[in-house]
Amino acid sequence: MRHDAIVIGGSFAGLSAATYIARATRSVAVIDAGAPRNRFAEASHGFLAQDGNRPAAILDAARAQVAAYPKVTIVAGRAIQAARAGSGFSVTLQGGEVLESERLVLAYGVSDDLPAIPGIAERWGKSVLHCPYCHGFEFAGQRLAVLATMPMSAHHAMLIAQWGPTTLLLNEAVTPEQHELEELERRGVAVETARVEALEGEGTTLRGIRLVDGRTVAADAMFLGPRVRMNSDIAQQLGCAMEEGPGGPIVRTDELKMTSVQGVFAAGDIARGMHSVTFACADGVMAGVALHRSLVF
Ligand SMILES: Cc1cc2nc3c(=O)[nH]c(=O)nc-3n(C[C@H](O)[C@H](O)[C@H](O)COP(=O)(O)OP(=O)(O)OC[C@H]3O[C@@H](n4cnc5c(N)ncnc54)[C@H](O)[C@@H]3O)c2cc1C
């Protein structure tokens, strides 16, 4: 069976695209590997009417609603290859099954490359965080730290300081300019130059950050800006143009979320610099509407 659209990645961006395609009475297959980026967090914040709800609960409800439309097929699995096939595209799943469609939406998200410091991975999304708008409120007024990972980290620390007393841990990753040091001081951000050895605290809570010289910086939450990597190379297989985002390469799209390849749309974290559930859903809506119009006109 040839679908009007295949959506690769059935999370916030992909399910939003699929909803709009389904509501335009078109057939759509959503292929999803089931590992959304925010699965490490117990609660998602900032998404209207879902504030504080579990990411998996939001997605389960969204998937059930999309699946109730008559021409929607949800496929649990991983797409490994996509190529032109006649006027449309073929997509190969890990198990060898091949699906075909007239159009494609790429919405397979990104993964975070976390620094290899003991104690970070198990606290990711709980007390080690990247986005203050998503999780800063829960730590407002508490002791905060920012682990430098990139030149923007000094700026990140100035922002985080709005939520509580902040220490910037340079960790030999970044050397701030003199004007940045002055600005950090003006905002009351302490700067620590010693390398970080490990995070300390019960379970997934954070109480301190141990430095190689034996001292410990007291902290209840640590923020960092990770490098991100796309979860698939399907955009590259199709020849989609890329551009550099703040954390790594992203798929270049126009304002309709169409890539440089005719008929291929991209939405969510793989196709924008700033990441959130709301942005991903908005992108998915745009891609779904633009995809449908491209089938009509
Ligand atoms: C720890 C953490 C907490 C966060 N908390 C918040 C928050 O509170 N509020 C907020 O607004 N944002 C939050 N975010 C950001 C938010 O998670 C992302 O912006 C959002 O998930 C992006 O949606 P997406 O649909 O683009 O990608 P994702 O949600 O990452 O979904 C991509 C989907 O594609 C699937 N997939 C990947 N490769 C393939 C493939 N080859 N074939 C088929 N399927 C594939 C994946 O398994 C996944 O299900 C958080 C991020 C992190 C890391």
The ligand as a MOL file (V3000), in Angstrom:
LIG
                    3D

  0  0  0     0  0            999 V3000
M  V30 BEGIN CTAB
M  V30 COUNTS 53 58 0 0 0
M  V30 BEGIN ATOM
M  V30 1 C 15.9440 15.7770 29.7500 0
M  V30 2 C 15.0610 16.6270 28.8880 0
M  V30 3 C 13.9310 17.2150 29.4280 0
M  V30 4 C 13.1360 18.0270 28.6350 0
M  V30 5 N 12.0620 18.6330 29.2010 0
M  V30 6 C 11.2750 19.4260 28.4600 0
M  V30 7 C 10.1560 20.0890 29.0440 0
M  V30 8 O 9.9080 19.9800 30.2500 0
M  V30 9 N 9.4090 20.8910 28.2450 0
M  V30 10 C 9.6770 21.0660 26.9140 0
M  V30 11 O 8.9510 21.7930 26.2420 0
M  V30 12 N 10.7320 20.4380 26.3300 0
M  V30 13 C 11.5230 19.6190 27.0570 0
M  V30 14 N 12.5940 18.9940 26.4850 0
M  V30 15 C 12.8000 19.1320 25.0380 0
M  V30 16 C 11.8840 18.1520 24.2840 0
M  V30 17 O 12.0980 16.8450 24.7840 0
M  V30 18 C 12.1800 18.1480 22.7780 0
M  V30 19 O 12.2260 19.4710 22.2740 0
M  V30 20 C 11.0770 17.3540 22.0440 0
M  V30 21 O 11.0140 16.0270 22.5440 0
M  V30 22 C 11.3480 17.3290 20.5500 0
M  V30 23 O 10.3410 16.5990 19.9200 0
M  V30 24 P 10.6450 15.8130 18.5700 0
M  V30 25 O 9.3510 15.2170 18.1680 0
M  V30 26 O 11.3770 16.6820 17.6200 0
M  V30 27 O 11.7050 14.6650 18.9710 0
M  V30 28 P 11.6080 13.5310 20.0660 0
M  V30 29 O 10.5910 13.8460 21.0940 0
M  V30 30 O 13.0010 13.2800 20.5350 0
M  V30 31 O 11.0790 12.2730 19.2780 0
M  V30 32 C 11.7560 11.6500 18.2180 0
M  V30 33 C 11.1100 10.2950 18.0290 0
M  V30 34 O 11.6340 9.6940 16.8450 0
M  V30 35 C 11.9860 8.3570 17.1340 0
M  V30 36 N 13.0340 7.9110 16.2060 0
M  V30 37 C 14.3460 8.2330 16.2050 0
M  V30 38 N 14.9670 7.6740 15.1560 0
M  V30 39 C 14.0190 6.9890 14.4770 0
M  V30 40 C 14.0370 6.1930 13.3120 0
M  V30 41 N 15.1380 6.0170 12.6130 0
M  V30 42 N 12.8740 5.5990 12.9070 0
M  V30 43 C 11.7240 5.7810 13.6180 0
M  V30 44 N 11.6530 6.5290 14.7440 0
M  V30 45 C 12.7920 7.1350 15.1520 0
M  V30 46 C 12.4570 8.3930 18.5850 0
M  V30 47 O 12.4610 7.1040 19.1560 0
M  V30 48 C 11.4250 9.3390 19.1870 0
M  V30 49 O 10.2500 8.6520 19.5930 0
M  V30 50 C 13.4410 18.2160 27.2550 0
M  V30 51 C 14.5740 17.6100 26.7110 0
M  V30 52 C 15.3970 16.8400 27.5200 0
M  V30 53 C 16.6310 16.2320 26.9450 0
M  V30 END ATOM
M  V30 BEGIN BOND
M  V30 1 1 1 2
M  V30 2 1 2 3
M  V30 3 2 2 52
M  V30 4 2 3 4
M  V30 5 1 4 5
M  V30 6 1 4 50
M  V30 7 2 5 6
M  V30 8 1 6 7
M  V30 9 1 6 13
M  V30 10 2 7 8
M  V30 11 1 7 9
M  V30 12 1 9 10
M  V30 13 2 10 11
M  V30 14 1 10 12
M  V30 15 2 12 13
M  V30 16 1 13 14
M  V30 17 1 14 15
M  V30 18 1 14 50
M  V30 19 1 15 16
M  V30 20 1 16 17
M  V30 21 1 16 18
M  V30 22 1 18 19
M  V30 23 1 18 20
M  V30 24 1 20 21
M  V30 25 1 20 22
M  V30 26 1 22 23
M  V30 27 1 23 24
M  V30 28 2 24 25
M  V30 29 1 24 26
M  V30 30 1 24 27
M  V30 31 1 27 28
M  V30 32 2 28 29
M  V30 33 1 28 30
M  V30 34 1 28 31
M  V30 35 1 31 32
M  V30 36 1 32 33
M  V30 37 1 33 34
M  V30 38 1 33 48
M  V30 39 1 34 35
M  V30 40 1 35 36
M  V30 41 1 35 46
M  V30 42 1 36 37
M  V30 43 1 36 45
M  V30 44 2 37 38
M  V30 45 1 38 39
M  V30 46 1 39 40
M  V30 47 2 39 45
M  V30 48 1 40 41
M  V30 49 2 40 42
M  V30 50 1 42 43
M  V30 51 2 43 44
M  V30 52 1 44 45
M  V30 53 1 46 47
M  V30 54 1 46 48
M  V30 55 1 48 49
M  V30 56 2 50 51
M  V30 57 1 51 52
M  V30 58 1 52 53
M  V30 END BOND
M  V30 END CTAB
M  END
